[in-house]
Amino acid sequence: MQSLIYKVFTRKYSLSLQADALVLLSTVIAQNELSTVEATKWLELLADTWTKREEGPLVEAGPLEELVAAVSAGTNTSVSTQDADPASDVFTVISAFDIPPLWYDPSSKTFTHPFSEAEILSSAEAKASLFRQRYDLLKQRVLRNENFTPVLFSDHDRRFRTLSTIDSLQGREGERFLLLGMLAQLEEGKLFLEDRAGSIELDVTSVGKRAHGLFTESCFVLVDGCVEDGVFRVDEIGLPPPETRDVTRNAFPNVNLFGGALSLRTNAQLREIELATDNGLVILSDVWLDQPSTMRALRVLFDGFSHSEPPIAFIFVGDFSSRPFVAGSGDTTQYRDNMTALGQLIAGFPEIARTSHFVFVPGANDPWGSGALPKPRIAEYFSSKLESRVSHVTFATNPCRIRYCAHEIVVFREDLLKRIRRNCVLEPEEGTDVAKHLVRTIIDQGHLCPLPQRIRPVYWAYDHAMRVYPVPDVLVLADRFDAYSVNYEGCHCINPGSFSSGDFSFFMYYPVSRTSQYSKIPKS
């Protein structure tokens, strides 16, 4: 049986077993009297889960024993519905400040830790590295795209493109080049392209073909054209090609870019939990608790769900006040009372308060924060009474990440469409769906807010928390723009619209079918 263990762990998964770990596995197999087929299946579940937990290539007895306890030692891996408690490890909320600062190193082609601990007040080096890191991350993704990979002998008919750097353009006027770089206005009224090697002025007046997307300063683009009189004449411009989640995972199989602790359950067990509890996630934005009409609508909402199985979670996205919070004024007491009233309302529906998970993501009108992203959670002073009345509640950062079973969800509150449209350097084509342009821009950029620092500042050392890489299963872009749902590159993107200032609309997302449903509460 030891030869089978070595075959699975060492040959198939490239893991090294310590002697006591080998003894542990042999003992469990013998005690459960597993056949060769059953043992092989169980060992593959263990090895696969160990790899996803990023425990490293050396398998030690201590962590392995914990994993053995979590994985069924037989062929039947069914999970009871009791395991589907949303407060357990199948539902976790990850703060933006807890996401590991992993930066891509092009020399080693791996992710590394640029600094031991990220800080709000970081060094100037963090600012200088911020856009270089975005560039490196996008470049490695582009070079892995099939249009940029070298041709093999067996595929000699396929054509591929080659990326050039700006410093290689000197003395080569009239030749065509394809460049990857960041749009910037280094001089008033002039548009430039920057990469690691330098910068060059762009002439976009003759752009003939423009891919879908919204192009702003600090946006990374691919431009095709030639150099004339020291200016790069752009014929085509587009966003970097996206990459599916599976391709990214295969490229970096042992790197947890999403953050948070991974569940000890196998994918099969997590899938069974999803199937057993597909009650959906309720997503609302702009829930103005200082408006009596909002509280009445929420009562109708909770009452409707109280007559059936409660949802898996309610994701409340700010703003939670119809006007900006002013510190040191009467707003402090009023805001706390509004949160307390919401807690009392939820407690009036005991089954929902006991079983559903509640997540609160702050908006611009909510306390506190300096105006930069990520925005910290709402202070405990305001939320303590609500938290005492609800069993499973998390006050999260903006943005935040949620892992439900095998689903990865990113939630972000920002009036992005208005900001990006206002700062576009190239207008989108007329008659196109601007929501689809926005979704494509965010996914292709791999970043939630691809705007200049002067327009929307981001904490330099926490720019990695704004990434959309790998592409999540669900992306919630809470915006005051009209509600929509868009599928792009395997990501289901949702904007629930404004709950309080609109028609009390919200979205239900169903993990099993990976679909969403637009709903609204009738006005009485």
C-alpha positions as CSV (number, residue, x, y, z in Angstrom):
1,M,0.0,0.0,0.0
2,Q,2.9,2.4,0.6
3,S,3.8,2.1,-3.1
4,L,0.3,3.3,-4.0
5,I,0.7,6.3,-1.6
6,Y,4.0,7.2,-3.2
7,K,2.5,6.9,-6.7
8,V,-0.3,9.3,-5.9
9,F,1.4,11.9,-3.7
10,T,4.9,11.9,-5.2
11,R,4.5,11.0,-8.9
12,K,1.1,12.5,-9.6
13,Y,1.2,15.6,-7.3
14,S,4.9,16.1,-6.8
15,L,4.6,16.0,-3.0
16,S,7.2,14.6,-0.5
17,L,6.0,12.6,2.4
18,Q,7.6,12.5,5.8
19,A,8.0,9.0,7.4
20,D,5.3,9.7,10.0
21,A,2.9,11.0,7.4
22,L,3.4,7.8,5.4
23,V,2.6,5.7,8.4
24,L,-0.5,7.8,9.2
25,L,-1.9,7.2,5.7
26,S,-1.1,3.5,5.7
27,T,-2.8,3.1,9.1
28,V,-6.0,4.9,8.0
29,I,-6.2,2.8,4.8
30,A,-5.7,-0.4,6.9
31,Q,-8.2,0.5,9.6
32,N,-10.9,1.3,7.0
33,E,-10.1,-1.8,4.9
34,L,-10.1,0.2,1.7
35,S,-9.7,-1.6,-1.6
36,T,-7.0,-0.3,-4.0
37,V,-9.7,1.6,-6.0
38,E,-11.1,3.2,-2.9
39,A,-7.7,4.0,-1.5
40,T,-6.6,5.6,-4.8
41,K,-9.7,7.8,-4.9
42,W,-9.2,8.9,-1.2
43,L,-5.5,9.6,-1.6
44,E,-6.2,11.7,-4.7
45,L,-8.8,13.7,-2.7
46,L,-6.2,14.3,0.0
47,A,-3.4,15.2,-2.3
48,D,-5.6,17.6,-4.4
49,T,-6.9,19.3,-1.3
50,W,-3.4,19.6,0.2
51,T,-2.2,21.3,-3.0
52,K,-5.1,23.8,-2.9
53,R,-4.4,24.6,0.7
54,E,-0.8,25.7,-0.3
55,E,0.8,23.8,2.6
56,G,3.9,23.3,0.5
57,P,5.6,20.3,-1.2
58,L,6.6,18.6,2.1
59,V,3.7,16.7,3.7
60,E,4.0,16.5,7.5
61,A,1.9,14.4,9.9
62,G,0.3,17.2,11.9
63,P,-1.4,19.2,9.1
64,L,-2.1,15.9,7.3
65,E,-4.0,14.5,10.3
66,E,-6.3,17.6,10.2
67,L,-6.9,17.1,6.5
68,V,-7.6,13.4,7.0
69,A,-10.3,14.3,9.6
70,A,-12.0,16.6,7.1
71,V,-12.0,14.2,4.1
72,S,-14.1,11.1,4.3
73,A,-12.0,7.9,4.3
74,G,-14.4,6.1,1.9
75,T,-15.9,6.5,-1.5
76,N,-19.1,8.0,-0.1
77,T,-18.3,11.8,0.4
78,S,-21.9,12.9,0.8
79,V,-22.4,15.8,3.2
80,S,-25.5,16.4,5.3
81,T,-27.4,19.6,5.1
82,Q,-26.3,20.4,8.7
83,D,-22.8,20.9,7.3
84,A,-24.2,23.8,5.2
85,D,-24.3,26.2,8.1
86,P,-23.4,29.6,6.4
87,A,-21.4,30.5,9.5
88,S,-19.0,27.6,9.0
89,D,-16.0,27.4,6.7
90,V,-18.2,27.3,3.6
91,F,-19.0,31.0,3.9
92,T,-16.2,33.4,4.7
93,V,-15.8,37.2,4.2
94,I,-12.3,38.5,3.5
95,S,-11.3,42.0,4.4
96,A,-9.3,44.0,1.8
97,F,-6.6,44.6,4.4
98,D,-6.2,40.8,5.0
99,I,-5.6,39.9,1.3
100,P,-1.9,38.7,1.0
101,P,0.3,41.3,-0.8
102,L,1.5,38.9,-3.6
103,W,3.2,40.7,-6.4
104,Y,4.3,39.1,-9.7
105,D,8.1,38.9,-10.3
106,P,8.8,38.7,-14.0
107,S,12.4,37.4,-13.4
108,S,11.3,34.3,-11.5
109,K,7.8,34.2,-13.0
110,T,6.3,33.6,-9.6
111,F,4.4,35.6,-7.0
112,T,6.5,37.1,-4.1
113,H,5.9,39.2,-1.0
114,P,7.3,42.7,-1.8
115,F,7.1,43.7,1.8
116,S,6.7,41.9,5.1
117,E,3.6,43.9,6.1
118,A,1.5,46.4,4.2
119,E,0.8,49.7,5.8
120,I,-1.7,52.5,5.2
121,L,1.2,55.1,5.3
122,S,3.6,53.2,3.1
123,S,6.9,54.3,1.6
124,A,7.4,56.1,-1.7
125,E,8.7,52.8,-3.2
126,A,5.2,51.4,-2.9
127,K,3.8,54.2,-5.1
128,A,6.6,53.8,-7.6
129,S,6.0,50.0,-7.8
130,L,2.2,50.3,-8.0
131,F,1.9,50.8,-11.8
132,R,4.9,48.7,-12.6
133,Q,3.2,45.8,-10.8
134,R,0.0,46.3,-12.8
135,Y,2.1,46.3,-16.0
136,D,4.0,43.1,-15.1
137,L,0.8,41.3,-14.2
138,L,-0.9,42.2,-17.4
139,K,2.1,41.5,-19.6
140,Q,2.5,37.9,-18.3
141,R,-1.2,37.4,-18.9
142,V,-0.9,38.8,-22.5
143,L,2.1,36.7,-23.3
144,R,0.2,33.5,-22.3
145,N,-2.6,34.3,-24.7
146,E,-2.6,32.1,-27.8
147,N,-2.2,35.1,-30.1
148,F,1.1,35.9,-28.5
149,T,2.6,32.4,-27.9
150,P,5.3,31.2,-30.4
151,V,4.3,28.9,-33.1
152,L,5.1,25.2,-32.8
153,F,6.2,23.0,-35.7
154,S,2.9,21.1,-35.5
155,D,1.0,24.4,-35.8
156,H,3.1,26.3,-38.4
157,D,0.0,27.8,-40.1
158,R,-1.0,29.8,-37.0
159,R,0.2,33.5,-36.9
160,F,1.2,35.1,-33.6
161,R,2.0,38.7,-32.6
162,T,5.1,40.0,-30.9
163,L,5.1,42.7,-28.2
164,S,7.7,45.5,-28.5
165,T,8.9,47.9,-25.9
166,I,9.0,51.7,-26.4
167,D,12.9,51.9,-26.2
168,S,13.1,49.5,-29.2
169,L,11.3,52.0,-31.5
170,Q,14.3,54.4,-31.8
171,G,15.5,54.8,-35.4
172,R,12.8,52.5,-36.8
173,E,10.3,54.9,-38.2
174,G,7.8,53.5,-40.7
175,E,7.8,50.0,-39.2
176,R,4.7,48.6,-37.5
177,F,4.8,47.7,-33.8
178,L,2.5,46.4,-31.2
179,L,3.0,48.0,-27.8
180,L,1.6,47.3,-24.3
181,G,1.6,50.3,-21.9
182,M,-0.3,52.7,-19.8
183,L,-2.2,55.8,-21.1
184,A,-1.0,59.0,-19.4
185,Q,-1.0,62.8,-20.0
186,L,2.6,63.7,-19.3
187,E,2.0,67.1,-21.0
188,E,-1.1,69.2,-21.1
189,G,-3.4,68.1,-23.9
190,K,-1.1,65.3,-25.1
191,L,-1.7,61.6,-24.7
192,F,1.3,59.3,-24.0
193,L,1.9,55.6,-23.7
194,E,4.3,54.4,-20.9
195,D,5.9,51.1,-20.2
196,R,8.9,50.0,-18.1
197,A,11.3,51.2,-20.8
198,G,10.0,54.7,-21.4
199,S,7.2,56.8,-22.9
200,I,6.1,58.0,-26.3
201,E,3.5,60.5,-27.5
202,L,0.4,59.0,-29.2
203,D,-1.6,60.2,-32.1
204,V,-5.1,58.7,-31.9
205,T,-6.8,60.9,-34.4
206,S,-6.6,58.2,-37.1
207,V,-7.7,55.2,-35.0
208,G,-9.7,53.0,-37.4
209,K,-10.5,50.0,-35.2
210,R,-11.3,50.3,-31.5
211,A,-12.1,47.3,-29.3
212,H,-14.9,47.5,-26.8
213,G,-14.1,49.1,-23.5
214,L,-13.6,52.5,-21.8
215,F,-10.2,54.1,-22.2
216,T,-9.0,56.4,-19.5
217,E,-5.7,57.7,-18.1
218,S,-3.9,54.9,-16.1
219,C,-5.6,52.4,-18.3
220,F,-3.3,49.7,-19.9
221,V,-3.9,49.2,-23.6
222,L,-2.5,47.4,-26.6
223,V,-1.8,49.8,-29.5
224,D,-0.8,48.9,-33.1
225,G,0.8,51.4,-35.4
226,C,4.0,53.0,-36.5
227,V,6.3,55.9,-35.5
228,E,6.3,59.1,-37.6
229,D,8.3,62.1,-36.5
230,G,8.8,60.8,-33.0
231,V,5.0,60.3,-32.5
232,F,3.4,56.8,-32.5
233,R,0.5,56.9,-35.0
234,V,-2.2,54.5,-33.6
235,D,-4.2,52.5,-36.1
236,E,-5.8,50.1,-33.7
237,I,-6.3,50.2,-29.9
238,G,-7.7,47.7,-27.5
239,L,-7.6,46.4,-24.0
240,P,-5.4,43.5,-23.0
241,P,-7.1,40.2,-23.8
242,P,-8.7,38.6,-20.8
243,E,-7.9,35.2,-19.3
244,T,-10.3,32.7,-18.0
245,R,-10.2,31.6,-14.4
246,D,-9.1,28.0,-15.3
247,V,-6.1,29.2,-17.3
248,T,-4.9,31.4,-14.5
249,R,-5.3,28.6,-12.0
250,N,-3.4,26.2,-14.2
251,A,-0.6,28.8,-14.5
252,F,-0.3,29.3,-10.7
253,P,-1.9,26.2,-9.2
254,N,-0.5,26.6,-5.7
255,V,-1.0,30.4,-5.2
256,N,-4.0,31.7,-3.3
257,L,-4.5,35.1,-4.9
258,F,-8.0,35.5,-3.6
259,G,-7.0,35.4,0.1
260,G,-8.6,33.9,3.1
261,A,-8.2,30.3,4.5
262,L,-9.3,27.6,2.1
263,S,-11.9,25.1,3.2
264,L,-10.7,21.7,4.2
265,R,-13.6,20.2,2.3
266,T,-13.1,18.7,-1.2
267,N,-14.7,20.2,-4.3
268,A,-17.2,17.3,-4.4
269,Q,-18.3,18.0,-0.8
270,L,-18.6,21.8,-1.5
271,R,-20.6,21.1,-4.6
272,E,-23.0,18.9,-2.5
273,I,-23.5,21.7,0.0
274,E,-24.4,24.1,-2.8
275,L,-26.9,21.6,-4.2
276,A,-28.4,21.1,-0.7
277,T,-28.8,24.8,0.1
278,D,-29.4,26.7,-3.1
279,N,-31.5,29.4,-1.5
280,G,-29.7,32.2,-3.2
281,L,-27.8,35.3,-2.0
282,V,-29.8,38.6,-1.8
283,I,-27.8,41.7,-3.0
284,L,-28.9,45.2,-2.3
285,S,-27.2,48.6,-2.7
286,D,-27.9,52.1,-1.4
287,V,-30.0,51.0,1.5
288,W,-30.8,54.4,3.2
289,L,-31.7,53.5,6.7
290,D,-32.6,57.1,7.5
291,Q,-35.6,56.9,5.2
292,P,-38.8,55.4,6.7
293,S,-39.8,54.0,3.2
294,T,-36.6,52.0,3.2
295,M,-37.4,50.4,6.5
296,R,-40.9,49.5,5.4
297,A,-39.5,48.0,2.2
298,L,-37.0,45.9,4.2
299,R,-39.8,44.6,6.4
300,V,-41.7,43.5,3.3
301,L,-38.5,41.8,2.0
302,F,-37.8,39.9,5.2
303,D,-41.5,38.9,5.6
304,G,-41.4,37.5,2.1
305,F,-38.4,35.3,2.8
306,S,-39.7,34.3,6.2
307,H,-42.3,32.0,4.6
308,S,-39.7,29.8,2.9
309,E,-36.2,28.7,3.4
310,P,-34.1,31.7,4.4
311,P,-31.5,32.9,1.8
312,I,-27.8,31.9,2.3
313,A,-26.9,35.5,2.8
314,F,-28.0,39.1,2.6
315,I,-25.3,41.4,1.1
316,F,-26.1,45.0,2.1
317,V,-24.0,47.5,0.2
318,G,-23.9,51.2,1.1
319,D,-24.5,54.0,1.3
320,F,-26.6,53.4,4.4
321,S,-27.5,57.1,4.7
322,S,-29.0,59.4,2.1
323,R,-26.5,62.1,2.9
324,P,-22.8,62.2,3.7
325,F,-21.8,61.4,7.3
326,V,-20.4,64.4,9.2
327,A,-18.3,63.5,12.2
328,G,-18.8,65.4,15.4
329,S,-22.4,66.3,14.6
330,G,-25.8,64.7,15.4
331,D,-25.1,62.3,12.5
332,T,-23.1,60.0,14.9
333,T,-26.1,59.2,17.2
334,Q,-28.5,59.1,14.3
335,Y,-26.4,56.7,12.3
336,R,-26.0,54.3,15.3
337,D,-29.7,54.4,15.9
338,N,-30.4,53.5,12.3
339,M,-28.2,50.5,12.5
340,T,-29.8,49.5,15.8
341,A,-33.2,49.8,14.2
342,L,-32.1,47.5,11.4
343,G,-30.9,44.9,13.9
344,Q,-34.3,45.0,15.7
345,L,-36.1,44.6,12.4
346,I,-33.9,41.5,11.5
347,A,-34.4,40.1,14.9
348,G,-38.2,40.2,14.4
349,F,-37.7,37.3,11.9
350,P,-35.9,34.7,14.1
351,E,-35.2,32.1,11.4
352,I,-33.6,34.6,9.1
353,A,-31.6,36.2,12.0
354,R,-30.4,32.7,13.1
355,T,-29.5,31.1,9.7
356,S,-28.7,33.7,7.1
357,H,-25.4,35.5,6.9
358,F,-25.4,39.3,6.8
359,V,-22.6,41.3,5.1
360,F,-22.4,45.1,5.2
361,V,-20.1,46.9,2.8
362,P,-19.7,50.6,3.3
363,G,-20.2,53.4,0.7
364,A,-18.9,56.9,0.4
365,N,-21.5,58.4,2.8
366,D,-20.6,55.9,5.6
367,P,-18.1,56.4,8.4
368,W,-15.1,56.5,8.4
369,G,-12.2,56.6,6.0
370,S,-10.0,59.1,4.3
371,G,-11.5,58.9,0.9
372,A,-8.9,56.4,-0.4
373,L,-9.5,52.8,-1.3
374,P,-9.9,50.3,0.2
375,K,-12.4,51.8,2.7
376,P,-12.3,50.4,6.2
377,R,-15.3,48.7,7.8
378,I,-18.0,50.6,9.6
379,A,-16.8,51.2,13.1
380,E,-17.9,48.8,15.9
381,Y,-19.4,51.8,17.8
382,F,-22.1,52.0,15.1
383,S,-22.6,48.2,14.6
384,S,-22.3,46.6,18.0
385,K,-26.0,46.5,18.8
386,L,-26.9,45.1,15.4
387,E,-24.2,42.5,15.7
388,S,-25.6,41.4,19.1
389,R,-29.0,40.6,17.6
390,V,-27.9,38.7,14.5
391,S,-26.1,35.3,14.6
392,H,-23.9,35.6,11.5
393,V,-23.0,39.2,10.6
394,T,-19.8,40.7,9.1
395,F,-19.1,44.4,8.6
396,A,-16.6,44.3,5.7
397,T,-14.3,46.7,3.9
398,N,-15.0,48.2,0.5
399,P,-14.1,46.3,-1.6
400,C,-14.3,42.9,0.1
401,R,-14.3,39.3,-1.1
402,I,-16.6,36.4,-0.2
403,R,-15.9,32.7,-0.6
404,Y,-19.0,30.6,-0.6
405,C,-18.2,26.9,-1.1
406,A,-16.3,26.9,-4.4
407,H,-17.6,30.4,-5.4
408,E,-15.4,33.4,-5.3
409,I,-17.3,36.7,-5.1
410,V,-15.9,40.3,-5.2
411,V,-18.1,43.2,-3.9
412,F,-17.3,46.8,-4.7
413,R,-19.3,50.0,-4.0
414,E,-18.4,52.8,-6.3
415,D,-20.1,55.0,-8.9
416,L,-17.6,53.7,-11.4
417,L,-19.5,54.3,-14.6
418,K,-19.9,58.0,-14.0
419,R,-16.2,58.5,-13.0
420,I,-14.8,56.5,-15.9
421,R,-17.1,58.1,-18.5
422,R,-16.1,61.5,-17.2
423,N,-12.4,60.7,-17.6
424,C,-12.4,58.8,-20.9
425,V,-9.7,59.9,-23.4
426,L,-11.5,58.0,-26.2
427,E,-15.3,58.0,-26.3
428,P,-17.0,54.6,-26.8
429,E,-18.8,53.8,-30.0
430,E,-22.3,55.2,-30.3
431,G,-25.2,52.8,-29.8
432,T,-23.3,50.3,-27.7
433,D,-24.2,49.0,-24.2
434,V,-22.1,51.1,-21.8
435,A,-22.6,48.6,-19.0
436,K,-20.9,45.9,-21.1
437,H,-18.1,48.4,-21.8
438,L,-17.6,48.9,-18.1
439,V,-17.6,45.2,-17.3
440,R,-15.1,44.4,-20.0
441,T,-12.8,47.2,-18.9
442,I,-12.7,46.0,-15.3
443,I,-12.1,42.4,-16.2
444,D,-9.6,43.1,-19.0
445,Q,-7.7,45.6,-16.7
446,G,-7.7,43.1,-13.9
447,H,-8.4,46.0,-11.5
448,L,-11.5,47.4,-9.9
449,C,-10.6,51.1,-10.4
450,P,-8.3,51.7,-13.3
451,L,-8.3,55.5,-12.8
452,P,-5.4,57.9,-12.0
453,Q,-4.5,58.4,-8.4
454,R,-5.6,62.0,-8.5
455,I,-9.1,61.0,-9.6
456,R,-9.6,58.0,-7.3
457,P,-6.7,57.5,-4.8
458,V,-5.8,54.0,-3.7
459,Y,-3.6,53.1,-0.8
460,W,-0.3,52.3,-2.5
461,A,0.5,49.2,-0.4
462,Y,-3.0,47.8,-0.8
463,D,-3.4,48.1,-4.6
464,H,-3.3,44.3,-4.7
465,A,-6.7,44.3,-2.9
466,M,-8.2,46.0,-5.9
467,R,-7.3,43.3,-8.3
468,V,-9.8,41.2,-10.3
469,Y,-7.3,38.4,-10.9
470,P,-8.0,35.6,-11.3
471,V,-11.5,36.4,-12.7
472,P,-14.0,35.8,-9.9
473,D,-17.2,33.8,-10.3
474,V,-19.3,36.8,-9.3
475,L,-18.4,40.5,-9.5
476,V,-20.8,42.9,-7.7
477,L,-20.3,46.5,-9.0
478,A,-22.7,48.4,-6.9
479,D,-23.4,51.6,-8.8
480,R,-26.2,54.1,-9.0
481,F,-26.5,53.4,-12.7
482,D,-29.4,51.3,-13.9
483,A,-29.4,47.7,-12.6
484,Y,-27.9,45.1,-14.9
485,S,-26.4,41.6,-15.0
486,V,-23.7,40.7,-17.6
487,N,-21.7,37.5,-18.2
488,Y,-18.2,38.0,-19.4
489,E,-15.3,35.4,-19.5
490,G,-17.0,33.1,-17.0
491,C,-17.7,36.0,-14.6
492,H,-21.3,36.9,-13.7
493,C,-21.3,40.7,-13.1
494,I,-24.2,42.3,-11.2
495,N,-25.2,45.9,-10.5
496,P,-28.2,45.8,-8.1
497,G,-28.9,49.4,-8.7
498,S,-30.1,51.8,-6.0
499,F,-32.6,50.2,-3.6
500,S,-33.8,53.4,-1.8
501,S,-33.6,56.0,-4.5
502,G,-35.1,53.7,-7.2
503,D,-38.0,51.2,-7.1
504,F,-36.6,49.0,-4.2
505,S,-34.9,46.7,-6.6
506,F,-32.4,44.0,-5.7
507,F,-30.8,40.9,-7.2
508,M,-30.9,37.2,-6.2
509,Y,-27.9,35.1,-7.1
510,Y,-28.2,31.3,-7.3
511,P,-24.8,29.6,-7.0
512,V,-25.8,26.2,-8.5
513,S,-27.1,27.6,-11.8
514,R,-24.8,30.6,-11.7
515,T,-27.6,32.8,-12.6
516,S,-29.2,35.9,-11.1
517,Q,-32.7,37.3,-11.0
518,Y,-33.8,40.9,-10.9
519,S,-36.5,41.6,-8.3
520,K,-38.2,44.6,-6.7
521,I,-40.6,45.3,-3.9
522,P,-43.9,46.9,-5.0
523,K,-44.5,50.3,-3.6
524,S,-47.5,50.5,-1.3
